[in-house]
Amino acid sequence: MSRMKKNIGLWGRLTSVVLILFLTFAFAMFQGGFVSWFIFYMSLPFTIYSVLLALYPIQHIVASREIHTTQVRKGGSFSATATIYRKIPFPLLYTVASEQTHSPSLNKQMAGQHQKMVVPGFRKVSSWTYVIDQMPRGNMC
């Protein structure tokens, strides 16, 4: 059922983007003049990018984490490097990546620092290093 909702959402977004493009084209055809055609041609690159981004295969993106700290004690610091690999160098304007954990105490500790905005552009590999100070006691899975 979840997959069907995702497909409906995808096709709904694509339909709305193509509808906006069609409406700007119809406006330019009926109105004529420089300004209406300018509006159509200015919306064209954004529409094409939106359609291509909706069709971009997200399942081909691979994320990995390399842990630098071999042993963490209570109150110590934890260091790791997160890396995102993409097979297709599609120009992404920005990507927000976050650390996922099931530990409520670790989530509380990392409240504002577990998200990172990456601007990958055409790069296939993006990585960043993060440090968590004052690690809580318990597992951090």
Backbone torsions as a table, in degrees:
resi	resn	phi	psi	omega
1	MET	NA	-36.7	-179.2
2	SER	-64.9	-39.7	179.7
3	ARG	-65.0	-37.6	179.1
4	MET	-65.8	-39.1	177.7
5	LYS	-65.4	-37.2	178.1
6	LYS	-65.1	-41.8	179.2
7	ASN	-65.9	-38.9	178.1
8	ILE	-65.2	-41.2	178.0
9	GLY	-63.4	-42.1	178.8
10	LEU	-62.6	-48.7	-178.6
11	TRP	-69.0	-30.6	175.6
12	GLY	-65.3	-43.2	178.2
13	ARG	-66.2	-43.7	179.4
14	LEU	-62.6	-41.1	179.7
15	THR	-63.9	-42.0	-179.7
16	SER	-66.6	-37.6	179.1
17	VAL	-67.3	-43.7	178.8
18	VAL	-67.6	-34.1	177.0
19	LEU	-64.4	-41.4	177.0
20	ILE	-63.2	-41.8	177.1
21	LEU	-62.4	-42.7	179.1
22	PHE	-63.7	-40.5	179.6
23	LEU	-65.6	-40.2	177.6
24	THR	-68.1	-34.2	176.3
25	PHE	-67.3	-43.8	178.9
26	ALA	-63.6	-39.7	176.9
27	PHE	-61.2	-43.4	-179.7
28	ALA	-66.6	-38.2	-179.3
29	MET	-67.6	-44.5	-176.3
30	PHE	-79.6	-35.7	-177.2
31	GLN	-80.7	-41.1	-176.8
32	GLY	70.4	-174.3	176.4
33	GLY	83.7	166.9	-173.9
34	PHE	-70.1	-44.3	-173.1
35	VAL	-64.5	-43.3	-178.1
36	SER	-68.1	-39.0	176.3
37	TRP	-69.8	-32.6	176.1
38	PHE	-63.3	-42.3	177.2
39	ILE	-61.4	-43.2	179.3
40	PHE	-62.6	-49.0	-177.3
41	TYR	-70.0	-25.8	175.5
42	MET	-75.6	-30.0	178.6
43	SER	-83.2	-16.9	-177.2
44	LEU	-61.9	-48.8	179.8
45	PRO	-63.5	-37.4	178.9
46	PHE	-66.8	-36.9	178.9
47	THR	-68.3	-44.8	179.2
48	ILE	-63.0	-42.0	178.4
49	TYR	-64.1	-39.9	179.7
50	SER	-63.9	-41.1	179.2
51	VAL	-67.5	-44.4	179.2
52	LEU	-65.4	-37.3	178.1
53	LEU	-67.2	-36.1	177.4
54	ALA	-67.5	-28.8	-179.4
55	LEU	-92.6	-1.2	-179.4
56	TYR	-68.2	130.0	-176.8
57	PRO	-77.4	98.5	-178.2
58	ILE	-69.5	-26.9	-178.5
59	GLN	-67.0	-11.1	177.3
60	HIS	-89.0	-1.4	177.2
61	ILE	-84.5	130.7	-178.6
62	VAL	-118.2	130.2	177.8
63	ALA	-114.6	139.4	177.7
64	SER	-138.5	161.6	-179.9
65	ARG	-134.1	132.0	176.0
66	GLU	-111.3	120.8	-177.4
67	ILE	-91.2	126.2	-179.3
68	HIS	-90.5	-30.1	-178.2
69	THR	-86.4	119.3	-176.4
70	THR	-78.2	-35.7	-179.3
71	GLN	-139.3	128.7	-177.8
72	VAL	-115.2	128.6	175.7
73	ARG	-105.6	163.7	179.4
74	LYS	-59.4	128.6	-179.6
75	GLY	86.5	-7.1	179.0
76	GLY	-80.8	-178.2	179.2
77	SER	-108.7	152.7	-179.2
78	PHE	-122.3	133.5	-178.9
79	SER	-128.3	137.4	179.4
80	ALA	-151.8	160.1	175.1
81	THR	-120.1	124.7	177.5
82	ALA	-101.9	138.2	-177.6
83	THR	-131.8	137.9	176.3
84	ILE	-116.5	123.4	178.3
85	TYR	-108.3	132.7	176.1
86	ARG	-122.7	138.8	178.9
87	LYS	-81.3	-36.7	-177.4
88	ILE	-105.4	121.6	-178.1
89	PRO	-80.9	56.9	177.2
90	PHE	-71.6	136.3	-175.6
91	PRO	-71.0	101.4	175.9
92	LEU	-92.7	131.7	-178.3
93	LEU	-70.1	-46.3	175.6
94	TYR	-157.3	157.7	177.3
95	THR	-138.2	134.5	176.5
96	VAL	-105.8	119.5	179.7
97	ALA	-115.6	145.1	-179.5
98	SER	-139.1	153.6	177.7
99	GLU	-79.8	130.8	179.5
100	GLN	-105.5	130.1	178.1
101	THR	-146.8	155.1	179.3
102	HIS	-99.6	-2.9	-177.1
103	SER	-85.9	117.6	179.8
104	PRO	-64.8	-35.2	-179.8
105	SER	-69.4	-35.1	177.4
106	LEU	-72.2	-37.2	175.7
107	ASN	-61.7	-39.5	178.5
108	LYS	-66.5	-38.3	180.0
109	GLN	-67.2	-38.5	-175.8
110	MET	-96.3	28.8	-170.0
111	ALA	-48.1	-51.2	-175.4
112	GLY	-108.4	-4.5	-172.1
113	GLN	-110.7	4.0	-176.7
114	HIS	-89.0	-2.1	175.8
115	GLN	-108.2	143.1	-179.5
116	LYS	-136.6	130.4	175.4
117	MET	-94.2	122.6	-178.8
118	VAL	-113.8	137.9	175.9
119	VAL	-109.6	87.8	-173.0
120	PRO	-76.1	-30.2	-177.0
121	GLY	61.0	-125.2	178.9
122	PHE	-94.7	-2.1	-176.9
123	ARG	-65.7	141.3	177.7
124	LYS	-85.5	-26.1	-177.1
125	VAL	-124.4	127.5	174.9
126	SER	-128.6	135.1	179.7
127	SER	-143.4	156.4	176.3
128	TRP	-152.1	154.3	-179.7
129	THR	-110.3	138.1	177.8
130	TYR	-132.9	154.2	-179.3
131	VAL	-128.1	133.9	175.1
132	ILE	-111.7	114.4	178.3
133	ASP	-88.2	156.1	176.9
134	GLN	54.7	59.6	179.0
135	MET	-60.7	136.0	176.7
136	PRO	-75.7	166.6	-179.1
137	ARG	-80.0	145.0	178.4
138	GLY	113.4	-178.6	-179.4
139	ASN	-78.0	156.9	-176.8
140	MET	-121.1	25.5	-178.1
141	CYS	-54.0	NA	NA
